[in-house]
Amino acid sequence: MAPSRVCLLAVLPLALLGLRRLLAERQHWQPDFVACENERELCGGLLTPSRGMGTLLEHGSRRMRSLAAAGRTPLALHIGADTMGNKARWADKHLYIEVLARSGLPAGALSLAFVEPLEQKKEDFWHNVKMLPVDSSRVSLVNGMVDGECRERTRSLWGFSPSVGPEFGINFGILGGWTSADPNHARLTLESWVDTIKKFYCQPGVQNCAGSWRRLRHLPNVSDYIQEFRVPCLTPADLLAKLGVRAEDIAMLVVDAEGFDVAIIEPLARDPSFRPGFVMWERVDNVARCEALRNSMRHRGYEVGPTHVSDVGGVSDAGNIIAVLPA
């Protein structure tokens, strides 16, 4: 058999498998694009255009320049900042280094604002922000949880206790990011992380890192290591007032709120002046609500698509949805 034919037969099953997955996803919705880590990567398959993250960020940069030209101070807003310690491409430090480099604005013309519920993370946050090419006076950190409607001044969040780190030898940075208004979120995320993602990070000197994670995951009393935190509750309107900005000033929005992303974006998206060039949020389990937000953004002229997530990570090391405003 000719070598070329052998190669074709070898790759055909993989191609068919990829096509089946693609067609299955298209039964739920047809994206306008798939976001790829690299500009020339073809991650969208046969039916959907592939766009590099740099190309997509340009929509946010264009909005920044437009606002600056109109005499406004453009804002890049990130809700759910954690410590800004995620080392994945197109996340945290890498993302904002790219944002600052691509904005085309002089130093100090762009403001960055971050929201993080847990005040104890602020030391690590500012340590990581100092690595960005930006004057720290142009960066704001707001302590609180953003909710579509705050019925109380404070809200309960649940997450792993910091004692888990030293007791199990686990790097607490990842566990600490799974704090959510859903009491079960941290436990369920741990189970998924250990069983499916299988990326294990431990403190120096730990001999069996994967074993330490599995031991925590299979503890019958793992919920004993999850604690309740009371944090300030802010509606999107409260947040904008605290920052002294208007919805129209948001040139770029990233939301990573552990399952509550859509509830945060919905009230903002109802404001006609809310026109960021780039919006990114985490995929959520509430398919109907996520679909409603996608449709709402499209109705307002946005193009919407998912990030490509490979078996070893993918864009931002998570599954996200991106909406961009065409020129």
C-alpha positions in Angstrom: 0.0 0.0 0.0 1.3 3.5 -0.9 2.7 5.4 2.1 0.4 8.4 1.5 -2.6 6.1 1.6 -1.4 4.5 4.9 -1.1 8.0 6.4 -4.6 8.9 5.2 -6.0 5.8 6.8 -4.2 6.5 10.0 -5.5 10.0 10.5 -9.0 9.4 9.1 -10.4 7.9 12.4 -9.1 10.9 14.4 -10.6 13.3 11.8 -14.0 11.6 12.0 -13.9 11.7 15.8 -13.2 15.4 15.8 -16.0 16.0 13.2 -18.5 14.1 15.3 -17.6 16.2 18.4 -17.9 19.3 16.4 -21.3 18.4 15.0 -22.5 17.4 18.4 -21.6 20.8 19.8 -23.3 22.6 16.8 -26.6 20.9 17.8 -26.6 23.3 20.8 -25.4 26.5 19.0 -23.4 27.7 16.0 -20.5 29.9 17.2 -19.3 32.8 15.1 -15.7 31.7 15.7 -13.5 29.6 18.0 -10.8 31.4 19.9 -7.3 29.9 19.4 -4.1 30.4 21.4 -2.1 31.2 18.3 -3.0 33.4 15.4 -2.6 30.9 12.6 -4.0 27.9 14.5 -7.0 26.2 13.0 -8.8 25.2 16.1 -12.3 25.8 14.8 -12.6 22.7 12.8 -14.3 22.5 9.4 -17.4 24.6 10.1 -16.3 27.5 12.2 -13.8 30.3 11.6 -10.7 30.2 13.8 -9.5 33.5 15.4 -6.4 34.0 17.5 -6.7 35.6 20.9 -4.6 38.5 19.8 -7.0 39.3 17.0 -10.0 39.1 19.3 -8.3 41.4 21.9 -7.9 44.0 19.2 -11.7 44.6 19.5 -11.1 45.7 23.1 -8.1 47.8 22.1 -10.2 49.6 19.4 -12.8 50.4 22.0 -10.1 51.7 24.4 -8.8 54.0 21.7 -12.3 55.2 20.8 -13.1 56.1 24.4 -9.8 57.8 24.9 -10.4 59.9 21.8 -13.8 61.0 23.2 -12.1 62.2 26.3 -13.1 59.3 28.5 -10.7 57.0 30.5 -11.2 53.5 29.2 -11.4 50.7 31.8 -10.4 47.1 31.6 -12.6 45.4 34.3 -11.9 41.9 35.7 -14.4 40.4 38.2 -13.1 37.3 40.0 -9.4 38.2 40.1 -8.2 35.7 42.7 -4.5 36.5 43.1 -3.7 37.1 39.4 -1.4 34.1 39.7 -2.7 31.9 36.9 0.3 31.2 34.7 -1.7 30.0 31.7 -1.5 31.9 28.4 -4.2 34.5 27.9 -5.0 34.5 31.6 -4.1 36.9 34.5 -0.6 38.3 34.0 -0.1 37.1 30.5 -3.5 38.5 29.4 -3.0 41.9 30.8 0.6 42.2 29.6 -0.9 41.6 26.1 -3.8 44.1 26.8 -1.4 46.8 27.8 0.9 46.2 24.9 -1.9 46.1 22.3 -4.0 49.1 23.6 -2.0 51.6 21.6 -2.5 54.1 24.4 0.1 56.2 26.2 1.1 55.1 29.7 -1.6 56.0 32.3 -4.4 56.4 29.7 -5.9 53.0 30.6 -7.3 52.0 34.0 -7.5 48.5 35.3 -10.0 47.4 37.9 -10.2 44.0 39.6 -12.7 42.6 42.0 -11.9 39.8 44.5 -14.2 38.6 47.3 -11.5 37.5 49.7 -9.5 40.3 51.3 -6.7 37.9 52.4 -5.6 37.5 48.8 -4.7 41.1 48.3 -1.0 40.7 49.3 -0.5 38.1 46.6 -2.6 40.1 44.2 -0.5 43.2 44.5 2.7 41.1 44.3 1.6 39.8 40.9 0.3 43.2 39.6 3.8 44.7 40.2 5.0 42.4 37.4 2.7 44.2 34.9 4.0 47.1 32.8 1.6 49.5 34.4 1.7 52.2 37.1 0.0 50.7 40.1 -1.8 54.0 40.7 -3.9 53.1 37.5 -4.9 49.7 39.1 -7.9 49.3 41.5 -8.7 46.3 43.7 -12.3 46.1 45.1 -13.0 43.6 47.9 -16.5 42.1 47.4 -18.8 39.8 45.6 -20.7 41.1 42.5 -24.2 39.9 42.2 -27.1 40.8 40.0 -29.2 41.7 43.0 -27.8 42.0 46.5 -30.6 41.4 49.1 -28.1 41.8 51.9 -25.0 43.9 52.4 -22.9 40.8 52.8 -23.1 37.4 51.2 -21.9 34.0 52.1 -19.2 32.3 50.0 -17.8 28.8 50.6 -14.3 27.6 49.8 -11.4 25.5 51.1 -9.8 26.5 54.3 -6.1 27.6 54.0 -5.3 24.8 56.5 -5.6 22.3 53.6 -2.3 23.5 52.1 0.1 22.6 54.9 -1.9 19.6 56.1 -1.9 17.9 52.7 1.2 19.5 51.1 -1.0 20.9 48.3 -0.3 24.2 46.6 -3.3 26.2 48.0 -3.3 28.7 45.1 -5.6 26.5 43.0 -7.9 25.3 45.8 -8.3 28.9 47.0 -9.6 30.0 43.7 -12.7 27.7 43.9 -14.6 30.0 46.3 -18.2 30.3 45.3 -21.7 31.3 46.5 -22.6 27.6 45.8 -21.8 25.6 48.9 -21.0 22.5 46.8 -18.9 24.2 44.2 -15.5 23.7 45.8 -16.0 20.0 46.5 -17.4 19.3 43.0 -14.6 21.2 41.4 -12.0 19.2 43.4 -13.6 16.0 42.2 -13.6 17.1 38.6 -10.0 18.4 38.9 -8.6 15.1 40.3 -10.7 12.8 38.2 -10.6 14.6 34.8 -8.1 17.5 34.6 -5.3 15.7 36.7 -3.0 18.7 37.1 -1.4 18.4 40.5 0.6 21.1 42.2 2.2 20.7 45.6 4.5 22.4 48.1 8.3 21.7 47.7 9.4 18.4 49.1 6.1 16.5 48.6 7.0 13.0 47.3 3.6 11.9 46.0 1.8 15.0 44.8 -1.0 13.2 42.9 -1.5 11.0 45.9 -2.0 14.0 48.2 -4.7 15.4 45.9 -6.4 12.1 45.7 -6.3 11.6 49.4 -8.1 15.0 49.9 -10.6 14.2 47.1 -11.7 10.9 48.6 -11.9 12.0 52.2 -15.4 11.1 53.6 -15.3 14.4 55.6 -13.8 16.6 52.9 -16.7 19.1 53.6 -15.1 19.8 57.0 -12.3 21.5 55.1 -14.7 23.9 53.4 -15.5 27.1 55.3 -18.0 29.9 55.0 -16.8 33.5 54.3 -18.9 36.6 54.7 -18.0 39.2 52.1 -19.4 42.6 50.9 -22.1 42.2 48.2 -22.1 44.7 45.3 -24.5 45.0 42.4 -22.9 45.9 39.1 -24.3 49.5 39.7 -22.7 49.6 43.1 -19.4 48.5 41.6 -19.4 51.1 38.9 -20.3 53.8 41.5 -17.4 52.6 43.8 -15.0 52.8 40.9 -16.4 56.2 39.8 -17.1 55.1 36.2 -20.0 54.6 33.9 -21.0 51.5 32.0 -19.8 53.1 28.8 -16.3 53.4 30.1 -15.8 49.6 30.2 -13.7 48.8 27.1 -13.0 45.2 28.2 -14.7 42.9 30.7 -13.5 39.5 32.0 -15.7 37.6 34.5 -14.5 34.5 36.4 -17.0 34.2 39.2 -17.2 30.4 39.7 -20.5 29.8 38.1 -22.1 33.2 38.6 -20.6 34.9 35.5 -23.9 35.2 33.6 -25.8 36.6 36.5 -23.2 39.4 36.7 -23.1 40.2 33.0 -26.9 40.2 32.5 -27.7 43.5 34.2 -24.8 45.2 32.6 -25.8 44.0 29.2 -29.3 45.6 29.7 -27.6 49.0 29.8 -27.6 50.4 26.2 -24.3 52.3 27.0 -22.5 49.1 27.9 -20.4 48.5 24.7 -17.1 46.9 25.6 -15.1 45.7 22.6 -14.2 42.4 24.3 -16.1 40.4 26.9 -15.0 37.0 28.3 -16.8 34.8 30.8 -16.5 31.2 32.0 -18.8 28.5 30.6 -21.5 27.7 33.1 -23.7 24.6 33.7 -27.0 26.6 33.3 -27.2 26.1 29.5 -30.4 28.0 29.0 -29.2 31.1 30.9 -25.9 31.0 29.0 -27.7 30.7 25.7 -29.9 33.6 26.6 -26.9 35.8 27.3 -25.2 34.7 24.0 -28.4 35.6 22.1 -28.7 38.9 23.9 -25.1 39.8 23.0 -25.6 38.8 19.4 -28.8 40.9 19.2 -26.7 43.9 20.3 -24.3 43.3 17.4 -21.7 41.1 19.1 -20.0 38.0 17.6 -19.8 35.2 20.1 -17.7 32.0 20.3 -16.0 29.6 22.7 -12.3 29.3 23.5 -10.6 26.2 22.3 -9.7 23.9 25.1 -7.4 21.0 24.3 -6.7 17.9 26.4 -3.7 19.7 28.0 -5.2 23.1 28.8 -6.1 25.4 26.0 -6.9 29.1 26.0 -6.8 30.6 29.5 -6.6 27.0 30.9 -10.4 27.0 31.1 -13.5 26.9 29.0 -14.6 30.4 28.3 -17.1 32.3 26.0 -15.9 35.4 24.2 -18.0 38.2 22.7 -16.5 40.9 20.5 -17.9 44.0 19.0 -17.1 44.3 15.3 -15.8 47.6 14.0 
